[in-house]
């Protein structure tokens, strides 16, 4: 670290790093070749989307998949911001005339924003500090003199620096000023900061205690009223819970070391500062005066300058890391939900259960068009059960309903029983009933989009339409709802909303483009998620379709207003036209590659309609025969695969879970029951499962598998049908403990899961939190689920 007390000889500033530097940094970080990064950066800068690059530019990127490309896209933004900040810092220090060659090298070598800011700290314009006041009083030479003379007595030296006009009337005042100068200097030493930061991260603990007088108000956070855990071991969901407790005024949070270390004299952090600086500080009562005074400087540096700053910084680091993990979990769950198996083009009756307000029903045809609606009142207060059954039966018969989608909210099992009774009374009716998550349906019902789609339909009935459509095609319907309202995350309202929105938008874009979109039936909200399409272009496509009828081929898209060549390049491969003029338009083969297909067809003397979907139709020819300067082997192989299986849907086969008859409420459960259920949410500590009793049960991570697992998503995904055994039932608190280890005889120990790890050299002073903000190892906390969805 350059000694900032010495005036540096100015040097010229190297301007913003050239692209090669950024490419090299990213290539090293992502462990890919520089050429792959450079090609991807060029494509991104040229307006290409990640789905387009991943699917249609494999030759350029060397086959980087969408996950790597997304990471590269995010890190590219960070590195560019880093380089921009580096240039601004260099310019600022140069303007001050303090940019020495050594400092210039250190700043150029900094590889994180934190390191850059540490190096810039001594030169950053700041408010008038105690150290600055001491310098103005002429005390910096005193500080330097004490450092320079190992045999001096600071009190004696201080006599020469008295300055009554500056309120320096005695030796103590002079030495206090010198102490402030040195403390600020050391607190701005980038190497010391890096050393202490790493040490605290490895050895520090986060302590929390209840705010006095908030014991009752903060009851949800009771397990953190007297709690500590090593910083590096705190899981993301616990960090967010602690921060929520602080934000709500229930908890005080501070940084510290183990209790026995905190009581040592000198404090271990003070001793570490002294050892790092090597200035001859001492702490023994009989140490020389200079050593004792410098020991006090080190103590002052820690207590006044560094402790509070590091506490804020490291808690911020925990928050950032926890938010990133929460966003990752939300994004992963959202992807699973969006790519859930579609029932397909079947007629569906959607039922949105309610008690006093009635059960709302909406019948849709195989294309999702609304056919009919009805509201029935089988429950309190009307209790018109027979009339409700007749109304349902009439709707089913009239519209030839194949599936009944029942929202899984209040009165869902009662509504399901109503459907069962209807089928018993009218055995000629054949249909399948399915429980469907209704999360976000009410948000859609009140949205501007729903009002535009169904201007004359009562708001209460729009939710039933959404429930029916999300059974037909979850992806097409859920894109209409703000992702946060779907409810598959943890603490999503506590995290950085801009980063959350960016991540979730990327997930939706990837999912929509992975499946592909029928341009002749897709809604504008679905189309706007297609690579290269804006909301305006999506609306223009729908308007053109309404005015001119179905698109006969992909080329016709160029007739849409504002649909230019660039948009066509990015979007065409993801827009499908079944039964159009060109059979290739129903596939994911990009129009730019149609000439390759023509060469293949000419080789085998066949028509596209004859070979598409025919296994073995391309047997005897090799993809390598059809490569050229533009289309390499990866693209031609993809074309071969697409011709054999055109329009492949990556989503799984449609299956339904069957809830056990007679098990409708939490009071019907008892330990040992084996039930079928659907995973509704996956958090870092386990998975929530809907078993049909209006209250999701929790399978803790320790009960998901007989083998060790680090991430619950290695075993379960949102939407997956699973078998579980009931372990615990706490009806008053609405908690259900489940296990997927069907041979378990009793509830697992509360601290038996991998998520609860003891701290080295000690452990948290309380058991790991079991309250709503973080569910217990064996409790199934519906309250926790509710908090996760807030």
C-alpha positions in Angstrom: 0.0 0.0 0.0 1.4 3.4 -1.0 2.2 5.7 2.0 -0.4 8.4 1.6 1.4 10.8 3.9 4.1 11.3 1.1 3.2 13.4 -1.9 3.3 11.2 -5.0 4.8 12.1 -8.3 1.8 12.2 -10.8 1.7 9.8 -13.7 -0.6 9.6 -16.7 -3.9 7.8 -16.3 -4.5 4.7 -18.4 -8.0 5.1 -19.7 -10.8 2.5 -19.5 -9.6 -1.0 -20.1 -9.7 -2.3 -23.7 -12.2 -5.0 -24.5 -9.5 -7.6 -24.4 -9.0 -7.0 -20.7 -12.7 -7.5 -20.0 -12.7 -10.7 -22.1 -9.7 -12.1 -20.3 -11.2 -11.4 -16.9 -14.5 -13.1 -17.9 -12.8 -16.1 -19.5 -10.7 -16.7 -16.4 -13.7 -16.4 -14.1 -16.0 -18.6 -16.1 -13.3 -21.1 -17.1 -14.0 -20.8 -20.8 -11.9 -19.7 -23.8 -11.4 -16.1 -24.5 -12.6 -16.6 -28.0 -15.9 -17.9 -26.7 -16.3 -14.9 -24.4 -15.4 -12.4 -27.2 -17.9 -13.9 -29.6 -20.7 -13.8 -27.0 -19.9 -10.3 -26.0 -20.1 -9.2 -29.6 -23.4 -10.9 -30.0 -24.9 -9.4 -26.9 -23.7 -6.0 -27.8 -25.3 -6.5 -31.2 -28.7 -7.0 -29.6 -28.8 -10.8 -29.6 -30.7 -12.5 -26.7 -29.3 -15.4 -24.7 -31.9 -17.9 -26.0 -31.0 -17.0 -29.6 -27.3 -17.2 -28.9 -27.7 -20.5 -27.1 -29.8 -22.1 -29.8 -28.6 -20.6 -33.1 -25.0 -19.4 -32.6 -23.3 -22.5 -31.2 -20.5 -22.2 -33.7 -19.6 -18.7 -32.6 -19.7 -19.4 -28.8 -18.3 -22.9 -28.9 -21.5 -24.4 -27.7 -21.9 -22.4 -24.5 -25.2 -23.3 -22.9 -27.9 -20.9 -21.7 -26.7 -21.1 -18.0 -23.2 -20.1 -18.8 -24.4 -17.4 -21.2 -26.7 -16.0 -18.5 -23.8 -15.9 -16.0 -21.6 -14.3 -18.6 -24.3 -11.6 -19.3 -24.5 -10.8 -15.6 -20.8 -10.8 -15.0 -20.2 -8.7 -18.1 -22.3 -5.9 -16.6 -20.3 -6.2 -13.3 -16.9 -6.1 -15.0 -17.9 -3.1 -17.2 -19.0 -1.3 -14.1 -15.8 -2.2 -12.4 -13.7 -0.8 -15.3 -15.8 2.3 -15.4 -15.2 2.8 -11.7 -11.5 2.1 -12.0 -11.2 4.8 -14.6 -13.1 7.3 -12.5 -10.9 6.6 -9.5 -7.7 7.0 -11.5 -8.9 10.3 -12.9 -9.9 11.6 -9.4 -6.5 10.7 -7.9 -4.6 12.1 -10.8 -6.5 15.4 -10.6 -5.3 15.6 -6.9 -1.7 15.1 -8.1 -1.3 12.0 -5.9 -1.2 9.1 -8.4 2.1 7.4 -8.0 3.3 4.5 -10.2 2.9 2.1 -7.3 -0.7 3.2 -6.6 -1.5 3.1 -10.3 -0.4 -0.5 -10.5 -2.4 -1.5 -7.4 -5.6 0.1 -8.8 -5.1 -1.5 -12.2 -4.6 -4.9 -10.4 -7.8 -4.6 -8.3 -10.2 -7.3 -9.3 -13.3 -6.4 -7.2 -15.2 -3.2 -6.5 -14.4 -3.6 -2.8 -10.7 -3.6 -3.4 -11.0 -0.5 -5.6 -12.9 1.3 -2.9 -10.4 0.4 -0.3 -7.6 1.8 -2.4 -9.5 4.9 -3.1 -10.5 5.5 0.5 -7.5 7.8 1.4 -8.2 10.0 -1.6 -12.0 10.1 -1.6 -13.4 13.5 -0.9 -14.9 13.3 2.6 -16.4 15.5 5.2 -14.2 17.3 7.8 -13.0 14.5 10.2 -11.3 14.6 13.6 -8.1 13.6 11.8 -8.5 16.5 9.3 -9.0 19.0 12.2 -5.8 17.6 13.8 -3.8 18.0 10.6 -5.0 21.6 10.4 -3.7 22.1 13.9 -0.3 21.0 12.8 -0.3 17.5 14.5 0.6 15.3 11.6 4.4 15.8 12.1 3.9 14.7 15.7 2.2 11.4 14.5 5.0 10.8 12.0 7.7 11.6 14.6 6.3 9.1 17.1 6.3 6.4 14.4 9.8 7.3 13.3 11.5 7.2 16.7 11.2 3.8 18.5 12.8 5.2 21.7 10.7 8.3 22.1 8.3 9.3 24.8 5.1 10.6 23.0 4.2 12.9 25.9 7.6 14.6 25.7 7.4 15.0 21.9 3.9 16.4 22.2 5.1 19.4 24.2 6.5 20.8 21.0 3.2 20.8 19.2 1.0 22.7 21.6 -1.3 25.2 19.8 -3.7 27.0 22.1 -5.3 28.8 19.1 -6.4 25.4 17.8 -7.5 24.2 21.3 -4.3 22.1 21.7 -3.3 23.3 25.1 -1.7 20.2 26.6 0.1 17.1 25.7 -3.0 14.9 25.9 -4.9 17.0 23.4 -1.9 16.9 21.0 -1.6 13.1 21.4 -5.3 12.6 20.9 -5.0 14.5 17.6 -2.0 12.4 16.5 -4.0 9.3 17.5 -6.9 10.4 15.3 -4.5 11.0 12.3 -2.9 7.6 12.6 -6.2 5.8 13.2 -7.7 7.3 10.0 -4.5 6.4 8.1 -4.6 2.8 9.3 -8.4 2.5 8.7 -7.7 3.5 5.1 -4.9 1.0 4.6 -6.3 -1.3 1.9 -4.0 -4.2 2.7 -4.9 -4.0 6.4 -8.6 -3.8 5.5 -8.3 -6.9 3.3 -6.5 -8.8 6.0 -9.0 -8.0 8.7 -12.0 -8.5 6.4 -10.9 -12.0 5.6 -10.1 -12.8 9.2 -13.5 -11.6 10.5 -15.3 -13.5 7.7 -13.6 -16.7 8.8 -13.8 -16.3 12.5 -16.5 -13.8 13.2 -20.0 -14.5 14.6 -23.3 -12.8 14.1 -25.1 -12.1 17.4 -28.7 -11.2 17.8 -30.8 -10.3 20.9 -34.3 -9.1 21.5 -34.8 -5.3 21.6 -35.8 -4.5 25.2 -39.6 -4.2 25.4 -40.2 -6.1 22.1 -40.5 -9.6 23.6 -44.2 -10.0 22.9 -44.3 -7.9 19.7 -41.4 -9.8 18.2 -42.6 -13.3 19.2 -42.1 -14.6 15.7 -38.4 -14.1 16.2 -38.2 -15.6 19.6 -35.6 -18.2 18.6 -33.2 -15.3 17.8 -33.7 -13.4 21.1 -30.3 -14.8 22.2 -28.5 -16.3 19.2 -25.1 -16.5 17.6 -23.7 -18.3 14.6 -20.5 -18.1 12.6 -20.8 -15.7 9.7 -19.6 -18.1 7.1 -22.1 -20.8 8.2 -25.3 -18.7 8.2 -27.7 -20.0 5.6 -29.4 -17.5 3.4 -32.9 -17.9 4.7 -31.8 -17.5 8.3 -29.9 -14.3 7.4 -33.0 -12.9 5.8 -35.1 -13.8 8.8 -32.7 -12.1 11.1 -32.6 -9.0 9.0 -36.4 -9.0 8.8 -36.4 -9.1 12.6 -34.1 -6.2 12.8 -36.1 -4.3 10.2 -39.3 -4.8 12.2 -37.5 -3.5 15.4 -37.6 -6.8 17.2 -33.9 -7.7 17.1 -30.5 -6.1 17.6 -27.8 -7.6 15.5 -24.0 -7.1 16.0 -20.7 -8.6 14.8 -18.3 -10.3 17.2 -16.1 -13.2 18.1 -16.6 -16.2 20.4 -17.3 -15.0 24.0 -14.0 -16.2 25.3 -12.1 -14.3 22.6 -14.1 -11.2 23.2 -13.0 -11.1 26.8 -9.3 -11.3 26.0 -7.0 -8.3 26.6 -6.0 -7.0 24.2 -8.9 -7.8 22.0 -7.8 -10.3 19.3 -8.7 -7.8 16.5 -6.7 -5.1 18.2 -3.7 -7.4 18.6 -4.1 -8.4 14.9 -4.0 -4.8 13.8 -0.9 -4.2 15.8 0.8 -7.3 14.5 0.0 -6.4 10.9 1.2 -2.8 11.1 4.4 -3.8 12.9 4.8 -0.3 14.5 6.0 -1.6 17.9 2.6 -1.4 19.7 2.5 -3.0 23.2 -0.2 -3.8 25.7 1.5 -4.8 28.9 1.3 -2.4 31.8 5.0 -2.2 32.0 5.6 -1.6 28.3 7.5 1.5 27.2 5.3 4.7 26.9 5.6 4.7 23.1 4.5 1.1 22.8 1.5 1.6 25.2 0.5 4.7 23.3 0.6 2.9 19.9 -1.4 0.1 21.5 -4.0 2.6 22.3 -3.9 3.8 18.7 -4.5 0.3 17.5 -7.4 -0.1 20.0 -8.9 3.2 18.8 -8.5 2.1 15.2 -10.5 -1.0 15.9 -13.2 0.4 18.2 -13.9 3.7 16.6 -12.9 3.2 12.9 -13.2 -0.4 11.9 -15.6 -2.3 14.1 -18.7 -0.4 13.1 -17.6 -0.2 9.5 -16.9 -3.9 9.3 -20.2 -4.7 11.0 -22.1 -2.8 8.4 -20.0 -4.2 5.6 -20.1 -7.8 6.6 -23.8 -7.8 7.4 -24.2 -6.2 4.0 -22.2 -9.0 2.5 -24.4 -11.5 4.2 -27.4 -9.7 3.0 -26.2 -9.6 -0.6 -25.2 -13.3 -0.6 -28.6 -14.3 1.0 -30.5 -12.2 -1.5 -28.6 -13.8 -4.4 -29.4 -17.2 -3.0 -33.1 -16.3 -2.4 -33.3 -15.0 -6.0 -31.6 -18.2 -7.2 -34.1 -20.4 -5.4 -37.1 -18.3 -6.6 -35.8 -18.5 -10.2 -35.3 -22.2 -10.0 -38.7 -22.8 -8.6 -40.3 -20.5 -11.1 -38.6 -22.4 -13.9 -40.0 -25.7 -12.7 -43.4 -24.2 -12.4 -43.4 -22.7 -15.8 -42.1 -25.9 -17.4 -44.7 -28.0 -15.6 -46.5 -30.6 -17.7 -49.3 -29.1 -19.8 -52.6 -31.0 -20.0 -52.7 -29.9 -23.6 -55.7 -29.0 -25.9 -58.5 -30.4 -23.8 -61.8 -28.8 -22.7 -61.5 -27.7 -19.1 -63.9 -26.6 -16.4 -62.0 -24.3 -14.0 -63.4 -24.0 -10.4 -62.3 -21.3 -8.1 -63.5 -22.5 -4.7 -65.2 -20.2 -2.1 -67.6 -20.7 0.8 -69.8 -17.7 1.4 -69.0 -16.1 -2.0 -69.7 -19.3 -3.9 -67.6 -21.5 -6.2 -66.9 -19.8 -9.5 -66.8 -21.9 -12.6 -65.5 -21.2 -16.1 -65.6 -23.6 -19.0 -63.0 -23.2 -21.8 -62.6 -25.1 -25.0 -59.4 -26.9 -26.2 -57.9 -23.6 -27.5 -58.5 -21.8 -24.2 -61.6 -19.8 -25.4 -64.1 -19.0 -22.7 -67.4 -20.8 -23.4 -69.5 -20.4 -20.3 -69.5 -19.4 -16.6 -71.5 -20.1 -13.5 -71.4 -19.5 -9.8 -72.7 -22.2 -7.4 -73.3 -22.1 -3.7 -73.0 -25.5 -2.2 -71.7 -24.3 1.1 -72.7 -21.9 3.9 -74.9 -20.0 4.0 -77.0 -21.2 1.1 -76.0 -24.9 1.2 -77.5 -25.5 -2.3 -75.6 -28.7 -2.8 -78.1 -30.5 -5.1 -78.6 -27.4 -7.3 -74.8 -27.0 -7.5 -74.3 -30.6 -8.7 -77.0 -30.1 -11.4 -75.3 -26.9 -12.6 -71.9 -28.5 -12.8 -73.3 -31.6 -14.6 -75.0 -29.4 -17.1 -71.8 -27.4 -17.8 -69.8 -30.7 -18.2 -72.3 -32.3 -20.5 -72.9 -29.1 -22.6 -69.2 -28.4 -23.3 -67.9 -32.0 -23.3 -65.6 -31.2 -20.5 -62.6 -33.5 -20.2 -60.8 -32.1 -17.2 -61.9 -30.2 -14.1 -59.3 -27.9 -12.6 -59.9 -27.1 -8.9 -58.1 -24.2 -7.3 -56.2 -25.4 -4.2 -57.3 -22.6 -1.8 -60.1 -22.4 0.8 -62.8 -25.1 0.3 -60.8 -26.9 -2.4 -61.3 -30.4 -0.9 -64.9 -29.7 -0.3 -65.3 -28.6 -3.9 -63.4 -31.7 -5.0 -65.9 -33.8 -3.0 -68.7 -32.0 -4.8 -67.2 -33.1 -8.1 -66.9 -36.6 -6.9 -70.6 -36.7 -5.8 -71.5 -35.3 -9.3 -69.7 -38.1 -11.0 -71.4 -40.7 -8.8 -74.8 -39.2 -9.5 -74.2 -38.8 -13.3 -72.0 -41.9 -14.1 -72.2 -41.1 -17.9 -70.0 -38.1 -17.4 -66.3 -39.0 -17.7 -63.6 -36.6 -16.7 -60.5 -36.2 -14.6 -60.3 -33.8 -11.7 -57.0 -32.1 -10.9 -56.0 -29.8 -8.1 -54.3 -26.7 -9.5 -52.3 -24.0 -7.6 -54.4 -20.8 -7.6 -51.5 -18.6 -6.5 -51.7 -15.3 -8.4 -55.1 -16.0 -9.9 -56.6 -13.1 -7.9 -53.8 -10.8 -9.1 -54.5 -11.7 -12.7 -58.3 -11.2 -12.2 -57.8 -7.6 -11.2 -55.2 -6.8 -13.8 -55.4 -4.6 -16.7 -54.7 -7.5 -19.0 -57.7 -9.5 -17.6 -59.9 -6.5 -18.0 -58.8 -6.2 -21.6 -59.3 -10.0 -22.3 -62.7 -10.2 -20.5 -64.1 -6.6 -20.3 -67.7 -7.9 -19.6 -66.8 -10.7 -17.2 -67.1 -10.2 -13.5 -63.7 -10.0 -11.7 -64.5 -13.0 -9.5 -65.0 -15.2 -12.5 -61.7 -14.3 -14.3 -59.8 -16.3 -11.7 -61.7 -19.5 -12.7 -60.7 -18.9 -16.3 -57.0 -18.5 -15.2 -57.2 -21.7 -13.2 -58.6 -23.6 -16.2 -56.1 -22.3 -18.6 -53.1 -22.9 -16.4 -54.0 -26.6 -16.4 -54.1 -26.6 -20.2 -50.8 -24.7 -20.5 -49.1 -23.4 -17.3 -46.5 -21.5 -19.2 -48.9 -19.6 -21.5 -51.1 -18.6 -18.6 -48.5 -17.9 -15.8 -46.6 -15.4 -18.0 -49.6 -13.1 -17.5 -49.0 -12.8 -13.8 -46.2 -10.9 -12.1 -43.7 -13.6 -11.0 -43.6 -12.4 -7.4 -47.4 -13.1 -7.1 -46.9 -16.8 -8.1 -45.5 -17.6 -4.6 -42.7 -20.0 -5.1 -39.9 -18.1 -3.5 -38.5 -17.3 0.0 -38.5 -13.8 1.4 -39.0 -12.4 -2.1 -40.2 -9.0 -0.8 -37.0 -8.6 1.3 -34.5 -8.9 -1.5 -33.2 -6.4 -4.2 -36.3 -6.0 -6.3 -34.4 -4.9 -9.4 -32.2 -8.0 -9.3 -35.2 -10.2 -8.6 -37.1 -8.8 -11.5 -34.1 -9.2 -13.8 -33.5 -12.8 -12.8 -37.2 -13.8 -13.1 -37.6 -12.1 -16.4 -34.6 -14.1 -17.7 -36.1 -17.3 -16.4 -39.4 -16.6 -18.2 -37.6 -15.7 -21.4 -35.6 -18.9 -21.3 -38.7 -21.1 -20.6 -40.8 -19.5 -23.3 -38.1 -19.8 -25.9 -37.2 -23.4 -24.8 -40.8 -24.5 -25.5 -41.6 -22.3 -28.5 -44.7 -20.3 -29.2 -47.6 -20.9 -31.7 -47.7 -17.4 -33.3 -51.3 -18.0 -34.4 -52.8 -18.6 -30.9 -50.3 -16.9 -28.4 -51.4 -14.0 -26.3 -49.5 -10.7 -26.4 -48.0 -11.4 -22.9 -46.6 -14.7 -24.1 -45.3 -13.2 -27.4 -43.5 -10.4 -25.7 -41.3 -13.0 -23.9 -40.1 -14.4 -27.2 -36.5 -13.5 -28.2 -36.3 -10.2 -30.0 -40.0 -9.2 -29.4 -41.0 -6.1 -27.4 -44.4 -5.5 -25.9 -45.2 -3.2 -28.9 -44.2 -5.9 -31.5 -46.2 -8.5 -29.6 -49.3 -6.3 -29.7 -48.7 -5.6 -33.4 -48.6 -9.3 -34.1 -51.9 -9.9 -32.3 -53.5 -6.9 -34.1 -52.3 -8.1 -37.5 -53.6 -11.6 -36.8 -57.0 -10.3 -35.7 -57.3 -8.2 -38.9 -55.8 -10.6 -41.5 -56.3 -14.1 -40.0 -53.7 -16.7 -39.2 -50.1 -16.3 -40.4 -49.6 -18.7 -43.3 -45.8 -18.8 -42.8 -43.0 -17.2 -41.0 -42.2 -14.8 -43.8 -45.6 -13.2 -43.3 -44.3 -11.9 -40.0 -42.3 -9.3 -41.9 -45.7 -7.7 -42.9 -46.3 -6.8 -39.2 -45.7 -3.1 -38.6 -42.2 -2.5 -37.1 -41.2 -6.2 -37.5 -37.8 -5.7 -39.1 -35.0 -8.0 -40.2 -33.3 -7.9 -36.8 -36.5 -8.9 -34.9 -37.1 -11.6 -37.5 -33.6 -13.0 -37.0 -34.0 -13.1 -33.2 -37.6 -14.3 -33.0 -38.4 -16.5 -36.1 -36.9 -19.7 -34.8 -39.0 -19.6 -31.6 -42.3 -18.8 -33.4 -44.1 -21.8 -34.7 -46.8 -22.1 -37.3 -48.4 -25.6 -37.2 -50.2 -26.6 -40.4 -48.8 -23.7 -42.4 -47.5 -23.4 -45.9 -44.0 -24.7 -44.9 -43.8 -27.7 -42.6 -40.4 -26.3 -41.3 -42.3 -23.4 -39.8 -43.7 -25.7 -37.2 -40.2 -26.7 -36.1 -37.3 -24.9 -34.3 -35.2 -24.9 -37.5 -34.4 -21.2 -38.1 -35.4 -19.9 -41.5 -31.8 -18.8 -42.1 -31.0 -22.6 -42.1 -33.7 -23.7 -44.5 -31.1 -23.9 -47.3 -29.4 -26.6 -45.3 -32.6 -28.6 -45.0 -33.1 -28.2 -48.8 -29.7 -29.8 -49.4 -30.6 -32.6 -47.0 -33.9 -33.2 -48.8 -32.2 -33.1 -52.2 -29.7 -35.7 -51.0 -32.3 -38.2 -49.9 -34.8 -37.3 -52.6 -37.7 -36.7 -50.3 -40.1 -34.0 -49.3 -40.1 -32.3 -45.8 -43.6 -33.5 -45.0 -42.5 -37.1 -45.7 -39.6 -37.2 -43.3 -40.5 -34.8 -40.5 -41.2 -36.9 -37.4 -40.0 -40.1 -39.0 -37.4 -41.9 -37.0 -34.6 -43.3 -39.2 -35.6 -41.1 -42.2 -32.1 -39.6 -42.2 -30.3 -42.9 -41.7 -27.4 -43.4 -43.9 -26.3 -39.7 -44.2 -24.1 -37.8 -41.9 -24.5 -34.2 -40.6 -20.9 -33.5 -41.5 -21.9 -33.7 -45.2 -24.0 -30.6 -44.9 -21.7 -28.2 -43.0 -20.5 -25.0 -44.7 -18.8 -21.7 -43.8 -21.9 -20.5 -42.0 -23.4 -23.6 -40.5 -21.1 -25.9 -38.6 -21.6 -29.4 -37.2 -23.5 -28.3 -34.0 -26.2 -26.5 -36.0 -26.6 -29.3 -38.6 -26.9 -31.9 -35.8 -29.7 -29.8 -34.3 -31.4 -29.7 -37.7 -31.2 -33.5 -37.9 -32.7 -33.9 -34.5 -35.5 -31.4 -35.2 -36.4 -33.1 -38.5 -36.8 -36.4 -36.6 -38.7 -34.9 -33.7 -40.1 -31.5 -34.8 -41.4 -29.1 -32.3 -40.2 -31.1 -29.3 -41.6 -29.9 -26.0 -39.1 -30.1 -23.2 -41.8 -30.3 -20.6 -42.6 -33.7 -19.0 -45.7 -35.9 -19.5 -48.9 -34.7 -17.8 -49.6 -36.6 -14.6 -51.9 -35.8 -11.7 -51.7 -36.5 -8.0 -54.6 -38.2 -6.3 -55.4 -36.9 -2.9 -56.6 -39.5 -0.4 -60.4 -39.7 0.0 -61.6 -38.8 3.4 -58.4 -36.8 4.2 -59.7 -33.2 3.8 -58.5 -31.3 6.8 -55.5 -31.3 9.1 -57.6 -33.0 11.7 -57.9 -36.0 9.4 -54.2 -36.6 9.5 -52.3 -38.9 11.9 -48.6 -39.9 12.0 -47.8 -42.9 9.9 -50.2 -42.1 7.0 -48.7 -42.4 3.5 -50.2 -39.9 1.1 -49.6 -38.6 -2.4 -49.0 -34.9 -2.8 -47.6 -32.2 -5.1 -44.5 -30.1 -4.3 -45.6 -26.5 -4.2 -42.4 -24.7 -3.1 -38.8 -25.6 -2.5 -36.7 -23.7 -0.1 -33.1 -24.3 1.1 -34.3 -26.0 4.2 -36.8 -28.4 2.5 -39.9 -28.7 0.4 -43.5 -27.8 1.0 -46.0 -30.4 -0.2 -49.8 -30.0 -0.8 -51.5 -33.2 0.5 -55.0 -31.8 0.1 -55.8 -30.5 3.6 -55.6 -26.8 2.9 -52.2 -26.6 4.7 -49.0 -27.5 3.0 -46.7 -29.9 4.9 -42.9 -29.5 5.2 -40.4 -32.2 4.2 -37.2 -31.0 5.9 -34.1 -31.4 3.9 -33.0 -34.2 6.3 -36.1 -36.2 5.4 -36.0 -35.8 1.6 -33.6 -38.7 1.0 -31.8 -41.6 2.7 -28.5 -40.1 1.4 -26.9 -36.8 2.1 -28.1 -33.9 0.0 -26.9 -30.4 -0.1 -29.7 -28.8 -2.2 -33.4 -30.0 -1.9 -33.8 -29.4 -5.6 -31.4 -32.3 -6.2 -34.4 -34.5 -5.1 -37.6 -32.5 -5.7 -39.0 -29.8 -8.0 -42.0 -27.6 -7.9 -45.0 -29.4 -9.5 -43.6 -32.9 -8.9 -45.9 -35.6 -7.6 -44.4 -37.3 -4.5 -45.3 -39.9 -1.8 -44.9 -38.8 1.7 -45.4 -40.1 5.2 -46.9 -38.0 7.9 -44.5 -37.6 10.8 -46.0 -34.9 13.0 -49.4 -33.1 13.2 -49.8 -29.9 15.2 -53.3 -28.8 14.4 -53.5 -25.8 16.7 -50.4 -24.3 15.1 -51.3 -25.7 11.7 -48.0 -27.5 11.3 -47.5 -30.8 9.4 -44.2 -32.6 9.4 -43.7 -35.0 6.5 -41.0 -37.3 5.3 -40.2 -38.9 1.9 -38.3 -41.6 3.7 -41.3 -43.9 3.9 -39.5 -46.3 6.3 -39.1 -43.6 9.0 -40.8 -44.6 12.2 -40.6 -41.4 14.1 -40.0 -37.7 13.5 -36.3 -36.8 12.8 -34.4 -35.0 15.5 -34.9 -31.2 15.4 -31.2 -30.7 14.7 -30.7 -33.8 12.6 -30.6 -32.2 9.2 -27.6 -31.1 7.2 -28.8 -27.5 7.3 -27.9 -27.3 11.0 -24.2 -27.4 11.4 -22.4 -26.7 14.6 -19.8 -23.9 14.6 -16.2 -25.0 14.9 -14.9 -24.3 18.4 -18.4 -23.9 19.8 -22.0 -23.6 18.5 -24.9 -21.3 18.4 -26.1 -20.7 21.9 -29.6 -21.7 21.0 -31.0 -24.5 18.9 -31.3 -23.6 15.3 -34.5 -21.5 14.7 -37.7 -23.4 14.5 -40.2 -20.5 14.3 -42.2 -19.3 11.3 -39.3 -17.4 9.7 -37.4 -20.7 9.4 -39.2 -24.0 9.8 -38.1 -26.7 12.2 -36.4 -29.8 11.0 -39.6 -31.8 11.5 -42.3 -29.2 11.8 -44.3 -28.4 8.7 -44.9 -24.8 9.2 -47.7 -23.4 7.3 -47.0 -20.1 8.9 -43.5 -20.3 7.4 -45.0 -21.0 4.1 -47.1 -17.9 4.4 -44.1 -15.8 5.3 -42.2 -17.1 2.3 -45.0 -16.0 0.0 -45.3 -12.5 1.5 
